[in-house]
Amino acid sequence: MTLPSEPVTLTPAQIADLNQRLATLRHDINNHLSLILAAVEIIRAKPHMAERMSATLAEQPPKITEALQKFSREFERLLGIRHDAPGPRNHAPAPPV
């Protein structure tokens, strides 16, 4: 991952756009979590619905992951973060040898 070498300055319009995208992300994740909770409540109240509700449960985590990945790509694009350079995936210092 290649990070910008200089400080990044965002315009008020970019900050407003980022804030809107964050709000959309929060809304999308909340919707998926609400579906998970609703499916669990239905299963508790009507155990015979478990098989049908399991499909709803299984669909939600990939949708949450997709929403996070979309936001991350847009955020990285806005800040000029590139993934063309190989490097460590985390930024923790290597342990001493």
N, C-alpha and C positions, 0 to 999 in steps of 0.2 A: 504494500500500500504506500503510495506516495502522498504525503501531506504537503500542504502549501508551505513554502519556506519563509514567507512573509506573513505578517498579521493579515487577517481577512476582515474587511470592513463591509458591513451590510447596509444597504440603503433602507430608509423607513419602509419603502414599498416591499423590499425583500423580507424585512422582518415581519411585516403584515402578512405576506404570503406564507412565510414559514409558520406563523402563528395559526393561520387558517388551515394549513396542512396538518399541524399538530392536533387541532380541534377535530378535523376529519378522522385522523388516526384514532384518537381517543373514542370518538363516536363509533367507528367501525369495530374496534376491539370490544367496547361495551356491548354492542349488539350481539357479537358472537358469544361473549360470556353470558349474556342474558338467555340466549338460546340453549346454552349448556345447562344453566340453572333450571330453565323451564322443562327441559327434557328429563332432568333428574327428578324434579317434582312430580312430573307425570308418571315416571317409573315407580316412584314411591307410592303414589296414590292408586296407580293401576298397573300392577306388576305385569299383567298380560301384554302391556304395550312396550315392554323392554326391547324386544327385537326391533320393532319399528323405530323407537327412539334412539337406538344405538347408531343408526345411520346419521341422525342429526348430530349426535355427540361426536362421531368420528369425522364429520365434515368440518367442524369448527377449528381445531388447531391448525390445519393447513391454511385456512383462510386468514387466521390471525398472523401466521408466519408470512404469508403473501403480503398482507397489509404493511407489516413491519419492514419487509424487504423493499417494497415500493417506496415507502417513506425514506428509508436509508439511501436508496439510489438517488432520489431527488435531493436529499440533504447533501450527499457527497458531491453531486453535480454542482449545486449552488456554491459549495465551499471549494470546489476545485480539487477534491480528493480523487486520486486515480488509483486503479488496481492493476496497473500494467507492470509494476515492478515487484518481483518476488521479495518476500520478506516474512518475518514472523507474524503470526496472526494476533498475538497479544503483545502488549507493550511492557510486560514485566521484565525486569533485568534478568539476565542469565545468572544462574548461581555461580559463585566462585569455584574455580577448579583447584 
